[in-house]
Amino acid sequence: MAMKKYEKNGTVSYCLGTTLVFELLNRKPEAATKIYISPKQNRDETYTKLVTLAKSHHLPVIENNEKIFKELSDKDNVMAIGEFNKFSDTLIKDNPHLVLVNPSNMGNLGTIIRCMAGFGVLDLAIIRPAADIFDPKVVRSSMGAIFSIRFHYFDTFGDYQKEYGNHHMYPFMLQAKFALQEAKIEKPYSIVLGNEATGLDRSFLDVGTPLIIPHSKLIDSLNLDNAAAIALYEFTK
């Protein structure tokens, strides 16, 4: 059977691993197109549940294509792969949003998506240029949480502001004057975080209420995924 390798400009992506396939089928079954099961997978209870769930969504289950596992995964323990159509969503206007401006690290992006799901902030805006959210590395590092959130790419932060101008903006910056714990949080809000290497540029000092996460002088800054987790916790506690 013909098989596509992942292509950034293609129409499909893949989730690698049984847990992720279950997340796809339980959270976003309408996007799923095929399920591959490794010839090495034991025909056990997990196998039966996976096949039964896939067939309940009328999806083809392909069990004899070992090639896809070699081409898409560098791990020997991947027993299932889900192919799905790429998708995009409209963010819910009155929900809290997380806005990532030019995120570049795929592992960070997936980890942040998982944090969002954990704290119940389910709307993500991504400002280009940015990492590809559909890269299987992002899907895997999100542990399948990508199928539980809504996300949309914007060409500029200004484009995002025009569409969601009702939001109170909270950019996180080292140059900000107000500490996170001092913030008066007004809803609906947008938590705005910058690139891993450069953060947000100084123009964001004029956007909403810039905030800083205080930390000791032993470090110069927090990693993006750390900052996102702290911000999400403080804004939702």
CORRALIN-V430007 format. One record per residue. N is the residue number from 1. D_CENTER is the distance of its C-alpha to the mean C-alpha in Angstrom with 1 decimal. Layout:
# CORRALIN-V430007
{{N,D_CENTER} {N,D_CENTER}}
This chain:
# CORRALIN-V430007
{{1,30.3} {2,28.5} {3,25.0} {4,22.5} {5,20.8} {6,17.3} {7,17.8} {8,15.6} {9,18.0} {10,18.4} {11,17.6} {12,16.1} {13,13.7} {14,14.0} {15,12.7} {16,15.1} {17,16.7} {18,18.4} {19,16.1} {20,13.1} {21,15.7} {22,16.9} {23,13.5} {24,13.5} {25,17.1} {26,16.9} {27,14.0} {28,13.9} {29,17.3} {30,18.2} {31,15.8} {32,17.3} {33,20.2} {34,21.5} {35,21.4} {36,22.9} {37,24.6} {38,26.0} {39,29.8} {40,29.5} {41,27.9} {42,30.5} {43,31.6} {44,31.0} {45,29.6} {46,26.0} {47,27.0} {48,28.9} {49,26.1} {50,23.7} {51,26.3} {52,27.5} {53,24.1} {54,23.5} {55,27.0} {56,26.6} {57,24.1} {58,26.6} {59,24.4} {60,26.3} {61,26.1} {62,27.1} {63,28.6} {64,30.7} {65,28.3} {66,28.0} {67,27.4} {68,23.7} {69,23.0} {70,24.9} {71,23.2} {72,19.5} {73,19.6} {74,21.4} {75,21.6} {76,24.6} {77,23.1} {78,20.7} {79,22.7} {80,20.6} {81,18.3} {82,16.9} {83,17.0} {84,15.3} {85,15.6} {86,13.0} {87,12.5} {88,12.0} {89,12.7} {90,15.0} {91,13.9} {92,16.4} {93,18.8} {94,20.1} {95,16.9} {96,15.5} {97,12.8} {98,10.7} {99,11.5} {100,10.5} {101,13.6} {102,13.7} {103,11.1} {104,12.4} {105,11.4} {106,9.0} {107,9.5} {108,8.9} {109,5.5} {110,4.6} {111,7.2} {112,6.3} {113,3.6} {114,6.7} {115,9.0} {116,8.2} {117,9.1} {118,11.9} {119,13.4} {120,13.1} {121,11.5} {122,9.7} {123,9.9} {124,7.8} {125,10.1} {126,9.8} {127,13.3} {128,14.7} {129,15.5} {130,12.1} {131,10.3} {132,9.7} {133,6.2} {134,8.6} {135,10.3} {136,11.0} {137,10.5} {138,6.7} {139,7.0} {140,9.6} {141,8.5} {142,5.9} {143,9.4} {144,8.6} {145,6.8} {146,4.8} {147,8.5} {148,9.2} {149,7.5} {150,8.9} {151,7.9} {152,10.6} {153,11.8} {154,15.0} {155,17.7} {156,18.8} {157,18.3} {158,21.6} {159,20.3} {160,17.7} {161,20.7} {162,23.0} {163,20.9} {164,20.0} {165,23.2} {166,23.8} {167,21.1} {168,22.3} {169,20.5} {170,20.0} {171,19.3} {172,19.2} {173,21.8} {174,24.4} {175,27.0} {176,26.5} {177,29.5} {178,28.1} {179,26.6} {180,23.6} {181,25.9} {182,28.3} {183,26.0} {184,27.2} {185,24.0} {186,24.6} {187,22.7} {188,20.8} {189,18.9} {190,16.2} {191,15.1} {192,15.1} {193,14.2} {194,15.3} {195,15.1} {196,15.4} {197,19.0} {198,20.4} {199,18.7} {200,19.7} {201,23.1} {202,26.1} {203,26.0} {204,23.4} {205,26.2} {206,27.5} {207,24.4} {208,24.5} {209,25.0} {210,23.7} {211,23.2} {212,23.4} {213,22.5} {214,25.9} {215,26.2} {216,29.1} {217,30.7} {218,30.0} {219,26.7} {220,26.1} {221,22.5} {222,19.4} {223,16.4} {224,13.5} {225,11.4} {226,14.8} {227,15.4} {228,12.2} {229,13.1} {230,16.7} {231,16.1} {232,14.2} {233,17.0} {234,19.7} {235,18.7} {236,18.4} {237,21.2}}
